[in-house]
Amino acid sequence: MKFSVSKEKLLEGLQTVQNVVSTRTTLPILSNVLLQAADGQLRLTTTDLDVGVRGSIEAQIEKAGGTTLPARRLFTIVRELPASDIQIDIDSKNVASIRSGPSFFKILGLPEEEFPPLPKFENAKTFTIRQKDLRDGLKKTSYAISTDETRYVLNGILCSFKDNKLTLVATDGRRLALVDIELEFPRSQEVDIIIPTKAVTELSRLLGDEGDMKMTVGENQIAFDVNGTLLVSKLIEGNYPNYRQVIPAETKERVTLERETFLSSVHRVSLLSSEKSNSVKLIFSKNNIDITANTQEVGEARESLTVQYKGKDFQIAFNPAFLMDPLRNLTNDEVYLDLIDEMSPGVLKIQTPFLYVLMPMRIS
């Protein structure tokens, strides 16, 4: 196997696939990238057995073939090479000779046959989605995914295809983020699946602002075809909890907030919330919110915001990090905070189909 390729293209190709490579693996082949050269294309594939990525770049192929080389090491070498043209020659023992300008490297690979194949999809359901819609939807929800490994079904995003819309839901039990994306598909395609965090992270990296992407849902696997790159992942098996029951049916008060101003105020005040109490208090009075944090051993902080508010005086406390997460990931100038009382969840909304439910903290 022998080919020439530009440094820029090879780096780009390796960057697309290398995040999946596990650094802590007992199978050496999983640390490698599968390289397959044929027909003017170099195909690069990586997998950790749960998630796999395949991309391809243009290359001048002198001799077609395949091998696997250590992904991270290859990336590091290519990044440091002095010239923009790279020649790679692989012998029958999977030893790669890499030449670029005055530099020469030799790295040992493993045979192509040892590399686990990516799954095939038969009788699968296929959806076409605008990349921008899915990317924005993931950005608005993925921060609420649970990191608690004992609650396995919450370690991902629920994608519910129903009634000509795709609903994305993430929750960790203390907050919940939900987005609806309009999407046309036949009723026979309706399905609920849970995409694991690692696949969500990789998918978010691949999605752009322009064009469509294709999603293929199999029995317990999913594939995303984005701009010629294929991302394949196992799905999380199990039943996602009934998230509808935590969304308040009706709320009493609505406060309109300027997103960035409110975010900055909460951020500054949260500097004095302690790890133990970890809360900021919102105190509502006529056309005003006081945002406060008080920690016995540290001190206190307070900021006032002028808002449109005509309701009764009351106060509610939230975890500041959870309050700031959606504010950071939305782009709207205005957000609405819907409230019932100090013990009921608050709901953050915007003009488009998005909502964020946040459980309050006890006010001591």
N, C-alpha and C positions, 0 to 999 in steps of 0.2 A: 504494500500500500504506500503510495507516494503522492503528495500534493503540495501546492504552494497557495498561500493565502495571505491577505493583508493583516497586519497586526490589529488594526482597528476593528475589522470584521470578526476576527477570531475572539478578541476580547469581548465584543458585544454578544457573540454567541454563547461564550462561556458564562458571562454575567447573567444571561437569561436563565440558564439551567442550573447554575452552581448552588443556589440557595437551598435546594432540596437535599443536597448531599449531607448526610449525617456525619458529624465528627466523632460520635461515639457509636461505632458499629462493630459488631463481632464478625461481620462478613466483609472481608477486604474489598470484594467486588462492588459493594455499595458506596465505597469512597471514590469509585472511578466514574468517569464519563465515557459513554459508548460513542465512538467516532465511526461513522460509516461514510465512505467516500465513493460517489458514483455520479455520472451525468452532470458534471459541473457543479455539484452540490456536496457540501459536507454536512451530514446530519449529526446533531449532538443530542444525546439522551442521558438523563440521570433519574434515579429513583431511590426511595428509602423503603420501598415495598408498600407504603401507604399512599404516597404522592409521587407522581412521575412527571417530568417535563421533557418535551422534545421540540427542538428548534432546528432550523437549517440556515446555512450561509453559503454565499457563492465562493467557489474555490476552483483553482486550476488543477484538475485531477490528471496525474500522469499514469497512475496505476490504481484501479479501484480496489476496495477491500474494507475491512473493519477491524477494530481493536478497542481495548479500553485502557485509559490512562488515569492516574490519580488526578481528580478534578481540581482540587485546591492548589496542588503543587503546579499543575500545568498553567493554571490561571496566574499564579504568582510569577512564574518564569516568563510567560508571554507579556505580562504587564511591564516587566523590567527590560525586555529586549530593546537593543539600541536602534535597529533599523525597522522600516515599516513593512518590508517583505520577509515572509517566513517560509522556509522549506521544511517539511516534515516527512521523514522516510521511516517506515516501520518494517522491521524484518520478520521472518517467519516465527521468531521466538517472542514476538510482541515487545521488542525493544525499539523505542522511538528515538531517532536522531533529529534534533531540532537545530537548524542553522538560521542565523539572522545576522547580516553584516559580519563583524569579527567574532560573534559569539557562537559557541557550540555547546549543546546540552544533550545528554543521553538519559532517558528515563525508562524504567521498566514497567511494562503494562501487563495486563491479564487477557486471556483469549476472549473474543467476542461472544463465544458460545456460552460462557459462564454468566453472562449478564441476563438478569431476569426480564422477560419480555413484558411490555405494557399490555394491559388487558384489551381484549377485542370486545366490541359492542354489537350484540345481535338483538333484534326485536326491541330496540331502545326507543325512548321518546325523545324527540328533538324539538328544541325551542330556539328561535332567533331573537336576540335582544340587542337593543342599542347599547354599545359599549359605555357611553356616557351615563345612561340611566342606571346601569348595573354598578358602575364605579361609584357614582354618587350615593346609591342605595347602600352599598357596603360601607362607605365612609361614614354614613349617618347612623349605622347600627353596630358595626363590628367591635367598637370599644366596650360594648356592654356584654360581650361574650364572657362566660364564667371561666375562670382559670382553676377552679376547684376540681381536681381530677376525680374526686369521688362522685361528682355529679356529671357523669360522662356525657349524657345527652345534651347538657348545656354547654359543652366545650365546642360549640360550633354555631352556625347560623341556620335557622329554620327557613327553608324556601318553600312556600306554599303556593302551588299553581292552582288557583280556583277562580271561577266566575270572571274569566278574561282579565285576571290580574295576577301578578307575582307579588306576594307579601313576604318581606324579609323581616325576621324577628330574632333579636338576641336578648338574653336575660341572664343575670347571675343570682336571681332571687331577691335582690334588693332594689333593682331598677330594671327597666325594660325599654328597648328601643324598637320601633316598628316603622317600616316604610312600605307603601304600596306603589307598584309600577304597573301601569296599564300595558296589557300584552294580549294579543289575540291568539287563541289556540282552541282546538276542538275539545269538547267535554271529555272525550276518551283519553285525553292527555293529562287530566287533572291528577296531581300527585303531591305528596308532602315528603320532603327529604331534608336531611341535616348535613350540611357541608362542614367538615372539621376546620378548626382555626388555621392550621398550616396551609390548607388549600385556599382559604379565604385570603390569607396574607399574600400568597403567590399570585392569585388571580388579580388582586388589587394592584400588584406591580405591573401586570401585563396589560391591563385595560387602559385604553386611551380615550381621547375626546371625540374621535371621529369613527364612523362606520359601525357595522354590526358585529356580533360574535355569535357563535353557535354553541349551544349547550346540549349535550347528549346524556340522558339519564338512563342507566341500565339497572339491573337487579340490585346490586349493592355498590355500584361504581358510578362515577360521573366524569364526563370529559368536557373540556372547554377548548374551543378552537378560536384563538385570538390572533389575528394578523399573522397567520401562518405558524404560530407556536401552539403546540398541543399540551394541555395540562390535564392530567388524569389523577383522580383521587378516589380512595375508598370513601363511602358514606358512613356516617355514624348510625348504627342500628339502635332502634329503641323508639319509644313514643315521647314526643316533645310534650311538656305539660300544657294544659289548657290556659294559654296566655290571655285569652279574652276576659277571663273572670277577674283579672287584676286591674283591668282598665275601668276607671270609674264611669258609671253610666251618665251621670250629670255632675256638674260642678257649680259652686255658688258664686265664686268671684273670679274675674279675669283681670290680670294686670298686663298691660302692654309694655315691653321693655326694649330698650335699644341694646341689641345683643353685645356689641363690643364694649360699651360702657359698663354694662352689668357684669360681663366677664372680668374686666379689669378690676372692678371694685371687689368682687368676690375673691379674686386672686390675691389682692393686697391684704384684705382682711384675713384670709385663710393663713397668712404667714404667722399669725398668732394663735392658730388653733393647734391644740396639742395632739400628739399621736393617740393619747388615751381618749380624750373626748371627741376629737376629730369632727367638729361640727361648726357650722356658721349659722347664726340665727337671722332670720328675716323678720323685721318688726314693721307691720303695716299700719299706717295711719293715713288720714286724708291727704291724697296726692303726694305721699312720701313713703319711701322704704328706708329703714335703717338696717344696714348689714353689720352685724357685730360678731366678734369672737372674744371669748374670755377664758383665759387659762390661769388658774391660781398661781402656779409656779413661774409663769412667764410674763403675763400682763394682759392687756386688752386692746382691741382695735375696733373702730367704728367708722362707717362711711354712710352718708345720706344721699339718696337719689330722689330727684323729683320725678314722679310718675303720675299717670292718670289712674287714680284709685278712689272710688267713692264708697267702698264697702265699710264693714265694721272694723274696729281696731283689733288686730290679733297678731300672734307671732308663731313662726314655724321654723324648725331647725333641719338642716340637711347636711349630709356629708359633702364638703366643698369640692372634693375631686369629682364626685359623681355629678354634682351640679354643673361643674365646668366642662366636663367631657362633651356633652352635646353642643354647648355654646362654641367650643373650639372647632367642632366638625361641621357646623352649619355655616352657610354663607349669607343667609338673609340678614337684612339690617334690623328687622323687628322680629321679636319672638313673643309668644303669649304664654303666661304662666297661669294655669287654671287651678284654683284651690277650693277645698271644701271647708276644712278646719285643721287645727294643729296636729290631729292624730291621723288624718287621711292622706293618701298619697297625693303629691302635686303632679300635674301633667303639663309638660312643655310642648307647645305646638307652633307650627309655622303655617303659611298660606297653603303650602302643598301637602299631599297626604303623608304626613310624618307625625309621630307622637312619641313622647318619652315619659314614662311613668317612673316617679322616684319616691321611694318610701321615706317618710320623715323620721327624724331621730327624736328620742325623748328629750324634752327640755327639763333639765334638773332644776 
